[in-house]
């Protein structure tokens, strides 16, 4: 192990914990309100793609902090994305089932 590498890896773990858990409030809010109406689909599609790329990068450079953080973050981001897609499907289904307006 190189001098200072433990300190650098610790710094990486702290940063990873904070950025990874930043998605938790959004996920909990969706769960509590049972609505993903205010969630940006584009943002979460971009985020899950980015997390996947960061995970691949972490694997390539063999960084435990990057691997761990991106696995957890991908799970949280993917969960929010699934909730958003379910919300959109529910809205679409409601529109399909709604009676046509009388003229």
JOGI-V156729 format. One record per backbone hydrogen bond with DSSP energy under -1.0 kcal/mol. CO is the residue of the C=O (numbers start at 1). NH is the residue of the N-H. Records with the same first field share a line. If there is no record, write none. Layout:
# JOGI-V156729
CO = NH / NH
This chain:
# JOGI-V156729
2 = 5
4 = 8
5 = 9
6 = 10
7 = 11
8 = 12
9 = 13
10 = 14
11 = 15
12 = 16
13 = 17
14 = 18
15 = 19
16 = 20
17 = 21
20 = 23
21 = 24
23 = 27
24 = 28
25 = 29
26 = 30
27 = 31
28 = 32
29 = 33
30 = 34
36 = 39
40 = 44
41 = 45
42 = 46
43 = 47
44 = 48
45 = 49
46 = 50
47 = 51
48 = 52
49 = 53
50 = 54
51 = 55
52 = 56
53 = 57
54 = 58
55 = 59
56 = 60
57 = 61
58 = 63
63 = 67
64 = 68
65 = 69
66 = 70
67 = 71
68 = 72
69 = 73
70 = 74
71 = 75
72 = 76
73 = 77
74 = 78
75 = 79
76 = 80
77 = 81
78 = 82
79 = 83
80 = 84
81 = 85
82 = 86
83 = 87
84 = 88
85 = 89
86 = 90
87 = 91
88 = 92
89 = 93
90 = 94
91 = 95
92 = 96
93 = 97
94 = 98
